[in-house]
Amino acid sequence: MWALFVLIGAASVSAHLEDLSFDGQKVFRVIPQNDEQVEILNFLASRMEVDFWQPDSVTLLRPKMQVDFRIEAEKSFDVEDLLKESGMEYQVLIDNLQAALDAQFDSKARTASHSYEKYNNWDTIAAWTADIAAQNPDLVSRSVIGETFEGRPMYLLKMGKRGPNKKAIFMDCGFHAREWISPAFCQWFVKEALETYGKDTVMTTLLNELDFYVLPVLNIDGYIYTWTNNRMWRKTRSKNAHSICIGTDPNRNFDAGWCTAGASKSPCASNYCGSAPESEKETKALADFIREHLSTIKAYLTIHSYSQLLLFPYSYTYDLPPDYQELNSIARAASKELASLHNTTYTYGPAAETIYLAAGGSDDWAYDQGIKYAFTFELRDTGRYGFLLPESLIKPTCEETFLAVKYIANYVLEHLY
């Protein structure tokens, strides 16, 4: 085995992989059974470019945990040999990443214009935010809450019937650039809410009684980069002082146990916490908006992928939140609601306990600001496609998630505080 280690170690480790073609790259799933096997994965990550999909950092690995990671094409056979030799259980989730990437675009709606059943690039989404507000002036307005590192406006949609003293629910998508199903859901949610207003009694009541703030893409620069340069990019695109590595993980950049567990101080890491809380223009814009509207925002929902989870605080500590019982019962009921459509199973619970410790997350921060109903969705799937969920699965994924979000929103309306 050590001969293999030496062989692998001889390869140069680049600080960031900017492969335009993912041809031959593989995604492996392993379940290390003991500390020794975890150590082997640690060693692997120290000697070559390993892109951890689940969990998102090598520092979070522990025995019996399901670990998904991506490997460069020319290293994949070495890695496979190493896994075999160490006796580690493994499977190849994706045999050729480029083929999986091409296969994402399987929507019948191959139109240049906006479609709710395909992945839309940022220009298309930006134009859509203007159109949807123009077409529904009684229910939708658009504003700009800040700008990104590269100077792009961050568009926020406000949905609801105009009225005095309305409470609100805030929902954001597109924190991590490569999680394309997330922005797709925010767009779907807006469409579905508007189409069912006046027809569905629950949705009509929700829009009459509450406002919904919807941020379709938080990490716009990163999202664009996944369309133009590197489909697997995760972070923002900000420059880091004294480092050639670009970007910060926006979901490790909030002032909630900032940069303690499950976040890295290295600018080259995919879960880099940034130089300070809210160092990113995008996270600061979001936090500022929420702080300004704290008296009205009663729920915070943030949409990620993948792994089919419905999580609530805390992520940065194993301590349970004061509202644990209530949040857990909402998550249980919302997961049941979600499963009622396509039998999709979600796991729910406090994030640290349910998956792993991760400090600096937006949901923990929102909860600590006093927003009691704070939830994170990790949408489909559980790994077959990972971040490359085909467009043909956008509709079922969004339909079922809509039911869960609607359930939570209705619960919030009935339990305003």
C-alpha positions in Angstrom: 0.0 0.0 0.0 2.8 2.4 0.9 4.2 2.1 -2.6 0.9 3.4 -3.9 1.0 6.2 -1.4 4.4 7.2 -2.8 3.2 6.9 -6.4 0.2 9.1 -5.6 2.3 11.5 -3.6 4.6 12.1 -6.5 1.8 13.9 -8.3 1.8 17.7 -7.9 -1.0 19.2 -5.8 -2.4 22.3 -7.3 -4.1 24.8 -5.1 -7.2 24.8 -7.2 -8.3 22.6 -10.0 -9.6 24.5 -13.0 -10.3 21.7 -15.4 -12.6 22.7 -18.2 -13.2 19.1 -19.1 -14.2 16.6 -16.5 -13.7 13.7 -18.9 -12.8 10.5 -17.0 -13.2 12.1 -13.6 -14.9 9.8 -11.1 -17.0 10.3 -8.1 -16.4 7.7 -5.4 -18.5 6.8 -2.3 -16.7 5.2 0.5 -17.6 4.3 4.1 -14.5 4.2 6.2 -15.0 1.7 9.0 -12.3 2.8 11.5 -9.8 5.6 12.3 -7.2 3.9 10.1 -9.4 4.1 7.0 -10.2 7.7 7.8 -6.5 8.3 8.0 -6.0 6.8 4.5 -8.6 9.3 3.1 -6.8 12.1 5.0 -3.6 11.1 3.4 -5.1 10.9 0.0 -6.5 14.5 0.4 -3.1 15.7 1.5 -1.4 14.3 -1.6 -3.8 15.1 -4.4 -6.7 17.2 -5.5 -9.8 15.7 -3.8 -13.1 17.5 -4.1 -15.2 16.4 -1.2 -18.9 16.4 -2.1 -20.3 14.9 1.2 -19.2 16.0 3.7 -17.6 19.1 2.2 -14.2 18.8 3.9 -11.7 16.2 4.8 -11.6 17.5 8.4 -15.2 16.3 8.9 -14.5 12.6 8.1 -15.2 10.0 10.7 -15.7 6.3 10.8 -19.0 4.9 9.5 -19.7 8.1 7.6 -20.7 8.0 4.0 -18.1 10.0 2.0 -18.5 11.1 -1.6 -15.5 12.7 -3.4 -14.4 13.5 -6.9 -11.0 12.6 -8.3 -9.1 13.7 -11.4 -9.1 11.3 -14.3 -5.5 10.3 -14.3 -5.5 9.5 -10.5 -8.7 7.5 -10.4 -7.1 4.1 -11.0 -4.5 4.8 -8.3 -7.3 5.7 -5.9 -9.3 2.7 -6.8 -6.3 0.4 -6.2 -5.6 2.1 -2.9 -9.2 1.7 -1.7 -9.2 -2.0 -2.7 -5.8 -2.6 -0.9 -7.0 -0.9 2.2 -10.1 -3.1 2.3 -12.4 0.0 2.3 -15.9 -0.5 1.0 -16.4 1.8 -2.0 -18.6 2.3 -5.1 -18.2 4.5 -8.1 -21.2 6.9 -8.1 -20.2 8.6 -11.3 -17.9 6.9 -13.7 -17.4 9.8 -16.1 -18.2 13.2 -14.7 -18.2 14.9 -18.1 -20.8 12.5 -19.4 -23.0 13.1 -16.3 -22.5 16.9 -16.8 -23.7 16.7 -20.4 -26.6 14.4 -19.4 -27.9 17.1 -17.0 -29.3 19.0 -19.9 -32.0 16.5 -20.8 -35.0 18.9 -20.6 -37.4 18.9 -23.5 -37.7 22.6 -23.0 -34.6 23.5 -25.0 -35.5 27.1 -25.4 -33.2 30.1 -25.3 -35.7 31.8 -23.1 -36.5 31.2 -19.4 -38.0 27.8 -18.5 -39.0 26.5 -15.1 -38.0 23.0 -16.2 -34.4 23.7 -17.2 -31.4 25.3 -15.6 -31.3 28.9 -16.5 -28.0 30.9 -16.6 -27.8 34.1 -14.5 -28.7 36.5 -17.3 -31.9 34.6 -17.9 -32.7 34.5 -14.2 -32.0 38.3 -13.9 -34.3 39.1 -16.8 -36.9 36.7 -15.3 -36.9 38.7 -12.0 -37.8 41.9 -13.9 -40.4 40.1 -16.0 -42.2 38.4 -13.2 -42.4 41.7 -11.2 -43.7 43.5 -14.3 -46.3 40.9 -15.1 -47.6 40.7 -11.5 -47.5 44.2 -10.1 -50.2 43.5 -7.5 -48.2 40.7 -5.9 -44.5 41.1 -6.8 -41.9 43.8 -6.5 -38.2 43.6 -7.2 -35.4 45.4 -5.3 -31.6 45.3 -5.1 -30.2 44.4 -1.7 -26.5 44.8 -2.5 -24.0 43.9 -5.1 -21.6 41.0 -5.5 -17.8 41.1 -5.3 -17.7 41.4 -9.1 -20.3 44.2 -9.0 -23.5 42.5 -10.0 -26.8 43.6 -8.5 -28.4 41.1 -6.1 -32.1 41.0 -6.9 -34.7 40.2 -4.3 -38.3 39.5 -5.1 -41.0 40.4 -2.6 -44.3 38.5 -3.0 -47.5 39.2 -1.3 -50.7 41.3 -1.3 -49.9 44.8 -0.2 -51.1 45.4 3.4 -50.1 47.1 6.7 -47.9 45.4 9.3 -47.4 42.1 7.4 -45.0 39.5 8.8 -42.6 37.9 6.3 -40.7 34.7 5.4 -37.3 35.0 3.9 -36.0 32.3 1.5 -32.7 32.2 -0.4 -31.2 29.9 -3.0 -27.8 29.6 -4.7 -25.4 29.9 -1.8 -23.1 27.3 -3.2 -22.5 27.9 -6.9 -22.6 24.3 -8.1 -25.9 23.4 -6.5 -28.0 24.3 -9.5 -31.3 22.7 -8.3 -31.4 25.3 -5.6 -31.9 28.5 -7.8 -34.3 26.3 -9.9 -36.4 25.9 -6.8 -36.6 29.6 -5.9 -37.9 30.3 -9.4 -40.4 27.4 -9.2 -41.6 28.6 -5.9 -42.4 32.1 -7.2 -44.2 30.6 -10.3 -46.2 28.1 -8.3 -47.2 30.7 -5.6 -48.4 33.1 -8.3 -50.2 30.5 -10.4 -52.1 29.1 -7.4 -53.0 32.4 -5.8 -56.8 32.8 -6.0 -57.2 29.1 -6.7 -55.6 27.3 -3.7 -57.0 28.6 -0.4 -53.8 28.0 1.6 -51.6 29.8 -0.9 -54.1 32.6 -1.3 -54.2 33.1 2.5 -50.4 32.9 2.8 -49.9 35.7 0.2 -52.7 37.8 1.6 -51.4 37.5 5.2 -47.6 37.2 4.7 -44.9 38.6 2.5 -42.3 36.3 1.0 -38.8 37.6 0.3 -37.1 35.4 -2.3 -33.5 35.7 -3.2 -33.1 33.5 -6.3 -29.3 33.4 -6.3 -27.1 34.7 -3.5 -23.7 33.7 -4.9 -24.2 35.1 -8.4 -20.5 35.4 -9.3 -19.9 31.8 -8.4 -23.0 30.6 -10.2 -21.9 32.4 -13.4 -18.5 30.8 -13.0 -20.0 27.3 -12.9 -21.6 28.1 -16.3 -18.5 29.6 -17.9 -15.4 28.0 -16.3 -15.8 25.3 -13.8 -19.1 23.5 -13.2 -17.8 22.2 -9.8 -17.1 25.6 -8.3 -18.6 26.1 -4.9 -17.4 29.4 -3.3 -17.8 33.1 -4.0 -15.3 34.7 -6.4 -13.7 37.2 -4.1 -9.9 37.7 -4.0 -8.1 36.7 -0.8 -5.2 38.7 0.6 -1.8 36.9 0.5 -3.3 34.0 -1.4 -3.6 32.9 -5.0 -6.8 31.0 -4.1 -10.1 32.6 -4.8 -13.4 32.7 -2.9 -15.0 32.1 0.4 -17.7 29.6 1.4 -20.6 32.0 2.0 -22.3 29.5 4.2 -19.3 29.5 6.6 -19.1 33.3 6.6 -21.8 34.3 9.1 -21.3 35.3 12.7 -22.6 32.1 14.3 -19.7 30.2 15.9 -17.7 31.6 13.0 -14.7 29.6 11.9 -14.8 27.1 14.7 -15.9 23.6 13.7 -16.3 22.4 10.1 -14.9 25.5 8.5 -11.4 26.2 7.3 -9.0 29.1 7.8 -7.3 28.2 4.6 -8.3 30.4 1.6 -7.7 27.3 -0.7 -10.2 25.2 1.2 -13.7 24.7 -0.3 -15.2 25.6 3.2 -13.0 28.6 3.8 -14.7 30.8 6.4 -13.4 34.1 5.0 -11.2 36.7 6.7 -13.9 37.8 9.1 -17.7 37.2 9.6 -19.5 38.8 6.7 -16.3 39.5 4.9 -18.2 38.6 1.7 -20.3 41.4 0.1 -23.0 38.8 -0.6 -23.3 37.6 2.9 -23.1 41.1 4.3 -25.9 42.3 2.0 -28.1 39.3 3.1 -27.3 39.9 6.8 -27.9 43.6 6.6 -31.3 43.1 4.9 -32.4 40.6 7.5 -31.2 42.9 10.4 -33.2 45.8 8.9 -36.3 43.7 8.7 -35.9 41.6 11.9 -39.2 42.9 13.4 -41.2 41.4 10.5 -39.2 38.3 9.3 -40.5 35.3 11.2 -39.0 32.4 9.2 -35.8 31.9 7.3 -35.5 29.1 4.7 -32.2 28.4 2.9 -32.1 25.9 0.0 -29.1 23.8 -0.8 -28.3 20.4 -2.3 -27.8 17.4 -2.2 -28.8 14.6 0.3 -32.5 15.0 1.0 -32.3 16.6 4.4 -34.4 19.1 6.3 -32.2 20.6 9.0 -32.6 23.2 11.7 -30.1 24.8 14.2 -27.6 24.2 15.4 -24.8 23.4 13.0 -22.0 25.0 14.9 -22.7 23.2 18.2 -24.2 19.9 19.3 -26.3 21.9 21.8 -30.0 21.7 20.9 -31.8 25.0 20.3 -34.4 26.1 22.9 -37.1 25.5 20.4 -35.9 22.0 19.5 -39.2 20.2 20.2 -41.2 22.6 18.0 -38.7 22.8 15.2 -38.3 19.0 15.2 -42.1 18.4 14.9 -42.4 21.0 12.1 -39.5 19.3 10.2 -41.1 15.9 10.7 -44.5 17.1 9.4 -42.9 19.0 6.5 -40.9 15.9 5.5 -44.0 13.8 5.6 -45.8 16.4 3.4 -42.9 16.4 0.9 -42.9 12.5 0.8 -46.6 12.5 0.0 -46.1 13.3 -3.6 -43.3 11.2 -5.0 -42.4 9.1 -1.9 -39.1 11.0 -1.6 -37.5 10.3 1.8 -36.0 13.1 3.8 -34.0 12.8 7.0 -34.6 15.7 9.4 -33.1 17.0 12.6 -30.6 19.5 14.1 -27.8 19.9 11.6 -24.7 19.1 13.8 -26.3 15.9 15.0 -27.9 14.9 11.7 -24.9 15.5 9.4 -21.8 17.2 10.9 -20.6 20.3 12.6 -20.4 23.3 10.4 -19.8 26.8 11.8 -20.8 30.1 10.3 -24.0 29.0 8.6 -26.8 31.4 7.7 -29.6 29.4 9.3 -27.8 29.4 12.7 -27.1 33.1 12.4 -30.8 33.8 11.6 -31.9 31.7 14.5 -29.5 33.5 16.8 -31.0 36.8 15.6 -34.3 35.7 17.0 -35.9 34.2 13.8 -37.3 31.1 15.5 -38.3 29.2 12.3 -35.0 28.7 10.6 -34.6 25.7 8.2 -32.1 24.4 5.7 -33.3 22.2 2.8 -30.8 19.8 1.1 -32.7 18.9 -2.0 -32.4 15.8 -4.2 -30.7 13.5 -4.6 -28.8 11.2 -2.3 -25.7 10.8 -4.6 -26.5 9.1 -7.9 -26.2 12.5 -9.6 -25.0 14.6 -6.7 -24.7 18.2 -7.9 -25.5 17.2 -11.5 -29.2 16.5 -11.1 -30.8 16.1 -14.6 -33.2 18.7 -15.7 -35.9 16.1 -16.0 -35.9 15.9 -12.2 -36.4 19.6 -11.6 -40.2 19.4 -11.8 -40.7 16.5 -9.3 -38.0 17.9 -7.0 -39.6 21.4 -6.9 -43.2 20.1 -6.7 -42.5 18.1 -3.6 -40.3 20.8 -2.0 -43.0 23.3 -2.6 -45.4 21.2 -0.5 -42.9 21.2 2.4 -42.3 25.0 2.2 -46.0 25.7 2.0 -46.5 23.6 5.1 -43.8 25.5 7.0 -45.2 28.9 5.8 -48.7 27.9 6.9 -47.4 26.8 10.3 -45.6 30.1 10.7 -48.7 32.0 9.9 -50.7 30.1 12.5 -47.9 30.5 15.1 -46.8 34.1 14.7 -44.8 35.4 17.6 
